[in-house]
Each structure stands twice: as structure tokens, then as C-alpha cells.
């Protein structure tokens, strides 16, 4: 049977692999040899499941959004990752990787963050497990996600603002990799998305696959069948999307629709829609689609959302797009803001700007009344209130 999952060499079709400097070879190889053995072990699974239940608050609800469903003429269920401890899906992966780091004998944790949710999740788990934590964050993001920065500090993490490039996620990732090169012995690098050298994309997808595992169980309960007609999620690097689709990836009955950040429009150059605007290249240790100029230099991405402005995409999603297994839609800033307000007015749920991009893809699709749609709300909108207030769309008064 055809599979879209990673192959034993760490590739999804032509995408993936590990393109790393010699100095990191030992670290990445050590991780590759350890991750499946540890993650698949009963004692890891038991501790991971217990923390997801009692600390994170899983399972997250699968909520039938009746008024939103009415609006789009189908049945829309929202997978409520915004209700997790720390407010996003990021905590699932952070717990899994820090548990792995501890079993590998590492004492110091480093991470990169854009919107700050992965940084907060990593700092949270490090506080819980008494680990040293350093988070790299672009100076631009430090300014626009001030509350998350203060949370990380309160949790005991050191936040290092990065002033290279356009001072966002890509630059924070570069600095985290530099740090790892300098401290390979005692340091574990927690990557927050399905990006980076193998085994990270596969490992992060596995740790986030608790999302699709729960969707299966919950749909069976709600609908008497364990699969939807459509699965929808936003995609930057792609971890919440990978978690949402993981158990359905080879089930062709399920249509996969992913929304990337169109910014001011794909054709304007002010965009972070890598699948629309990128071409084959290597970024942060992985062969994938990359936004780059004719000389192969990275083109700085743009999005109103701090968590989606990455100039690459996880190799899994690049592969799904190339194979036409997933439909990737670009949703621009304005559409995302409008969708966020729409969900807030219809359902009383304020989504993160990232998740608002998935909601912004709904008007681009045509559903049948019998269609069951599951859309992952990857995070809550607390961190984005300032942006929402500055970009209020015009709605008719109700």
C-alpha cells in the first residue's frame, strides 16, 4: 500500500533528509538512533500519556460549531487545541521531547520560537522537569509577543533576542543551531515544528499525532464513524497540521486542506506561502520547498502572524502538496483577521492568528450538507489581541 509517511532514510519522497554541518553529525545521529527506541518504549508512553492527561488537560474537546456549520452549509467540528495548558498544541511536542532529552542524559534545553507559544511550552516543561532552558527569539517577535516573553522569563527561561536578518523565526532558528554546535555534549535542541534534519519532522509529527488519535475516537462517538470528509489546519512549519492528519495520511477518503500565510498576497512578494512561492532548496538541515531568489538566497517571509512567517515548510507537507494528497490554500492577512472575528462572533471562541488562517480557508471551499469537516484551532488568541484590535474588519452591525 502506498504511504506518505517518512521512509527509513528520513525522506518524504524527495523532501527531508539531514543536511547538517559535520560538528552536528554526532548529535543528530545520537538522536536518530534514540528517538524511536525511547518514544516506543512502554515507560515513555506511560509517562507521556499521564502528563498529557493530568498536566495538559487532554483529550482536547472536539466541538461541533453549530453556527459556523450553518454559515458554510456542512458540519464543522473544531479540535480545540487552544484549550490545552499554555494555550496551544505546542505543549504536546515540548513534553515529549524534554522527556526524551532527560532519558538521553541531557541537562540543558534550547529552543527557537516565533509567536512565542513553543517557547512558552518549552519553558513550562523545563520548569516542571527542573531543566535549564534557553529560548532564541527574533527581536521583531520579542516586541510583538511581549506577554509570551514575560511568561518565559517568569518560568525561569533565558530569552535571547536575535538581531540578525529580519529578526524573526528563521533567524532565531539559525542562532539555536549555532548554540547547539557549541554545546553538543549536554544540550538538547527542542525544535517546535516538523522542520529541521531527520529525525525531527517525523518525531514532532509522532508526538503531535495524539491530535488525530483523539479525533478518530471522538468522531466515532459523535458521528458513529471515525473519519471526516475534510481535515483542515494552518501550516507554517507544520506541526499542528501533521498532528491533525497523522492517522489519516494514507486514508484517501479524507480530503486534507492546509492553509498557509498569504500575507499581503502571494503575487506581492509580501508573503509566507512557501508552497505557492517556494522552490526546492535546503533550509535548517532539510531539503524542502524554500522561498529563495535566483541565487538561492532566502527571501524574507512576511505574515501578520508571528508563527507562520517561516521561509520553508516541513518536508511532509511539501511532499503531500507535490503528490496532490493535500490541497494547500494561501490565506492573506485580511482574510485571516476576518475569519478570526467571524469565529468569535459566531461561537465565542477567539482563535490564535495562526488558526485564523485555517478558518480563512473555509470560504474558498464548497461543501456538501452531509460533509463532516474537522478543523484544528491550534491556539488561542490571547497573544494576538493587540493585532486584532489594530486590524478590526468592517462587519455589519448585528
N, C-alpha and C positions, 0 to 999 in steps of 0.2 A: 504493500500500500504506500502511496506517495505521502511523504511527510514534509512539513515546512519547518520542523524543528532543527536544531543545530546538529551538524554531523560530528563524528568523533574528532575531526581535526579542528573543530571550533568555527566552522563556516556555515552560513545560511546561503546556499547557492554560491555566488561569487563573493558574497559580503562576509566580513568578520575577520577571523584570524587574530594574530598577535604581532603587531609591528612595533617593536619596543627597542629602546637602547640597550646595549649589552649589559649595562650596570643594573638594569631591572630584570634581566632574564631569570635570575635565581628566584626573586620574589614572586614573579608571575608563575613560574614553573612550580614552585612550592605550593602556591595557591591552587593551581590546576590539579595537582596530584591530591590535594587535601579535600577540596570542596565537596565532591560527590560522596566520598567516604564519610565525611563528617555529617553533611546535611541528611544523608540517607540513614544514618545510624538511629536506632530507637531512642537512645537517651537524648540526642539533639532534638528529635521530633517531639518528644515528650515535653522538654523544657520550652521549646519554641511554641508549641500549641498552648501550653499553660499560660505563658506570658501574653500571647495574642488574646487569650480569653479573659484573663484576670487583670491585665495591665492596660492593654489596648482597648478592650471592650468589644472584641469580636464575638460572634459574627456581626458585621455591619448590616443594617436593615436593607432589604430590597423593597422599596416603597413604590406602590402604584400611584403615580401622579395623575389623578383623575382630570384636573382642569387642563393640565398640559396635554394630556392624551386627547381631550376634546378638541383642543386647538389644532392638533396635527392629524386627527382622524385615525388614530390607531391606539394601541395600548402601550403606554410608556412606563417602564419601571426604572426608578433611579437607584443605582447601587451607591449607598450613602457612605463613601469613604471619608466624607467630611465629618462624620461623627466619631471617627477614631480619636484616641488620645493624641494630642498635638495637632489635630485638625486636618490631617491628610493621609494619603496612602503610604507616604514615605516611611512611617514608623515600622511597617511590616518588614521592609528590607533592612532597616537600621538594626532592629533587634536580631534578625537572622545573621547579619554579617558580624556584629560585635560578639555574638555567641561563638561564631566560627573563629574570630580573631583570638578570643580567650582560649579556645581549645588548641589553637596553633601556638600558644605561648607568647602572643604579642601583648605589649603593655601600653602602647601609645597609639591612639587612633587619629587619623587625619581625614578630612572630608572637604569637598568643594560644595558650594551652594549658590543658587541663583536667586530664586524667590525667598530663600531662607528656610523653607519647610524641611528640606533634607538636613540642613544644618541644625535646626531645632530638634529634629527627630534624633540625629546622631548624638547631639549634646545631651539630650534626655536619657538615652540609653547608656551613655558613658557615665552620667551621674548615677544612674541605677546600678551600674556594674563596677563603679569605682575605677574608671579608666581615664587616663589623661586624654584630653580632646583638643585638637587644633582645627579650626574651620577657616578655609580660604574663601573669600567673597569679594567680588569686584566692587570697587569704590562706588560706582554708579548704583549697584544693587544695595550696598550698605546704606546709601542715602534714601533710596525709595522703599526699603524694607526695614526701617529703623526699629520698629517694635520687635521684629524677629531677632535682630542683632542684640537687643537688650535681653531678650529671653535667653539667647545662647550664653551671654555673659553671666546672667543670673544662675544658669545651670552649671557654671564653672568652666565653660569652654573658653579658649583664647580665640578671638576672631581677628584674622589678619586681612585687612583691606588690601586689595590688589590694584595697582595703579598703571599696569601695562595695558596695551590695546585699547578697546573701548570700555575697559574696566567692568566687564560682565562675566557671565558663566564660563565662556571659553577661556578667559584669562585666569580665572580662579582655578580652573582645571589644570592649566599649564603650571601654575605655582604649586599646586598639590603634588603633581608628578615630580617636580623638582625636589620638593621636600622628601618624597619617598626615595628618590635616587640617593639622597644624602643620609638617610636613616633606614637602610633596608633591614637591619637586624631586628629592631624592637618595634617597628612601626607597621601598622596595617592601614591600608587606604580603603575606606568605605566609599565606593562610587555609588551615587544616588540614582543612576538610571541605567537603562540597558545599552550602555555605550562602553567604550574602552576596549582593551585587549581581551581576548578569550582568557579566562572563563567568565568575566564579568557579565556580558549580556545574558548568557544562559543562567548564571547564578541568580542575578537580580530577577529575571523572569520567573525562575522557580520559587523564589522567596515571595514574590508578589502573586503567585498563582493561587494563593489562598482565596483571592477575589473570585476567580472563575469557579473554583471548587464550591464556594458558598452559593454562587449564582445558580449552579446546577441543582443543588439541594433545595434552594429557596423557590426556584421556578416550579419544581416538581410539586412542592407544597401549594403554591399559588395557582398553578395552571394545569397540574396533572401531567406536565411534560418537562423534561429537564434541559431543553434548549430553546433559545429565542429565534426569531426570524432575522433580527438585526442586533449586532453588538456595536456600541458607539463609545468612543473615548477621545480625549485630546492627546496629541503626541508632540513632545518636544524632543527629549532623548528617547522616551517611550516606555517608562516603567509601569505607569498605571494602565496603559493600553496593553502591554504584554501580559500583565496580571489578569486583565479583563478577558482576554481572548485565549489564554494559555490552554485550557482544556477543550477548546472548540476549534483550535487552529486547523486541525485536519478534518473537521466536520463541515463538509461543503453545503449542508443545509442552512448553515448560519452565514449571513452576509456580514462582513466586517467593514465598518466605516470609521475612519480615523480623521480627526480634524487637526491640521497644523496651522501655525500662526501666519496668516497672510499679511499682517502688518498693515501698511497703507495700500496694499495691493501688490500681487506677485510681479506685475509688469513695472512697478515703480522703482524696484531695487531696494525699497524700504520694507523688507520682508524677512521672515524667518521660516518660510515654507521651503524646506530643504528638498523635499521630494519633487516639488514643482520647479525649483530654481537651481538645484544642485547637480553635480555630475560626479562620476567615480573618482575617489581620492582616498587619502589616508588622514585620519584625524584622531588624536589621542589614542594611538595604538590599534586602530581598527580600520579595515578597508570598508568604506561605505559611501553613501552619497554626501557630498560636501559642497557648500556654497563657496565657489572659488573663481578667481579671474583667469584670464587666458594663460597667465604664467604660473597658475597653481597656488597663488597666494589666497589665503582665506578672505572672503568678503564678510565684513562685519554684518551680522544679522540685526534686524530690528523687529521688536514687537512691543506692544503696550504691556505685555505680560512678562515679568522678570523670569518666570520659569520656563518660557518657551523660546527665548531668543538664543538658541544654540545653532551654530552653522552646520551641524551634522545631524545625523539621525541614527538610531540604533540599527545594526545590520539586519536584525529580524524584520523590521518594518520596511527597510529598503528592499529586502527580498520579497516580502508579501506584496509590495507595490509592483515590482518588476514582473512577478508571476500572476498579477491581476487577481490575487487572492483577497486583497483588501482594496477598498476604494479610499483614496486619500483626497480630502477636500481642503482647500485653503479658505480659512475664515478670517476676514480682516478685523482690525481693531473695533471699528464701528459696529459690525455685526455681533461681535462677542459682547460688547457692552450692552447692546440692545437685548441680547439673549439673557444676560445676567439679570437685567431689570424685569424681563418677562417672567423668568422663573420666580423671582422674588415676589412679584405682584400676584402670580397665579397660585403659587404653592407655599409662599412664606419661607423660602429657602434662599439664602444669599450664597451663591457659589463663588469659589475662587475664580479669578480671571482665566486661569488655565482651563478649568472645567467649562467656563462660559463659551470657550471655543467649540467644545463638543456640542453644546446646546445650540450654538450658532450654525451648526451644520444641518439642523433639523429642517429649516425652510428650503434647503437645497435638495431634499429628498421627497419622493412621492410614495406614500404608504397606502396599503390596503387596510380597510377597517379591521380585518382579522389579524393584522401583523402584531407580533409581540416584539417590542424594542426594549433592550436593556442598555441604559446609558450610565456610565460611571461618573458620578460627581466626585472628582479626585480630591477636592479640598474645599475648605470653607473660606468665605470672603472677608473675614475679619482683617486680614493683612492687606486687602486691596481697597478698603473703604475710601481712602483718600483719592485714589484713581477714579473710583466710581462717582464720587461727589464732583470731581472736576470734569467728568465727561457724561453728564446727565443727558440721556436721549429725550427727544420730544415725544411724549405719549399723549394721546387724547385723554382728557380728564375723565375719570370714571364716576 
